[in-house]
Amino acid sequence: MASTTALHGFETGIIARIRASVHRARINNEKRRDFNRTYAELSKLTNRELDDLGIGRANIADVARSAAYGN
């Protein structure tokens, strides 16, 4: 009986870790998708439009990263 309880706890722990990993992967995929979308949209703008927004073409990746991941 004790071994059954220990095994059940072990399985529950593994399942919880797998679910947490899947959840983190989904969040990371969403953030990566946001970065790619923002980067693509900003890249389509002309230098004048970027300048109006206060963004240099060399800073597009930084702005997209900040928008997707924060900081």
C-alpha positions as CSV (number, residue, x, y, z in Angstrom):
1,M,0.0,0.0,0.0
2,A,2.8,2.4,0.8
3,S,4.5,1.8,-2.5
4,T,1.3,2.5,-4.4
5,T,1.0,5.9,-2.6
6,A,4.6,6.7,-3.3
7,L,4.3,5.8,-7.0
8,H,1.1,7.9,-7.3
9,G,2.9,10.9,-5.9
10,F,5.8,10.3,-8.2
11,E,3.5,10.2,-11.3
12,T,1.7,13.3,-10.2
13,G,5.0,15.1,-9.8
14,I,6.1,14.1,-13.3
15,I,2.7,15.1,-14.8
16,A,2.9,18.5,-13.1
17,R,6.4,19.1,-14.4
18,I,5.3,18.1,-17.9
19,R,2.3,20.4,-17.8
20,A,4.5,23.3,-16.5
21,S,7.0,22.7,-19.4
22,V,4.2,22.7,-22.0
23,H,2.8,25.9,-20.5
24,R,6.2,27.6,-20.6
25,A,6.7,26.4,-24.2
26,R,3.4,27.9,-25.2
27,I,4.2,31.2,-23.6
28,N,7.6,31.3,-25.2
29,N,6.1,30.6,-28.6
30,E,3.6,33.4,-28.1
31,K,6.4,35.8,-27.2
32,R,8.5,34.7,-30.2
33,R,5.4,35.2,-32.4
34,D,4.9,38.7,-31.0
35,F,8.6,39.5,-31.6
36,N,8.5,38.3,-35.2
37,R,5.2,40.1,-36.0
38,T,6.5,43.4,-34.4
39,Y,9.8,43.1,-36.2
40,A,8.2,42.4,-39.5
41,E,5.7,45.3,-39.2
42,L,8.4,47.8,-38.2
43,S,10.7,46.6,-41.0
44,K,8.0,47.5,-43.5
45,L,8.0,51.2,-42.4
46,T,10.1,53.7,-44.3
47,N,13.0,55.5,-42.5
48,R,10.8,58.6,-42.3
49,E,8.0,56.7,-40.6
50,L,10.4,55.1,-38.2
51,D,11.9,58.5,-37.5
52,D,8.4,59.9,-36.7
53,L,8.1,57.1,-34.1
54,G,11.6,57.9,-32.7
55,I,13.0,54.5,-33.8
56,G,16.1,54.0,-35.8
57,R,16.2,51.2,-38.3
58,A,19.1,49.7,-36.4
59,N,16.9,49.6,-33.2
60,I,14.0,47.6,-34.7
61,A,15.1,44.4,-33.1
62,D,15.5,46.1,-29.7
63,V,12.1,47.6,-29.9
64,A,10.5,44.4,-31.0
65,R,12.3,42.5,-28.2
66,S,11.1,45.0,-25.7
67,A,7.5,44.8,-26.9
68,A,7.5,41.0,-26.9
69,Y,9.5,40.2,-23.8
70,G,9.5,43.4,-21.8
71,N,12.5,45.4,-20.6
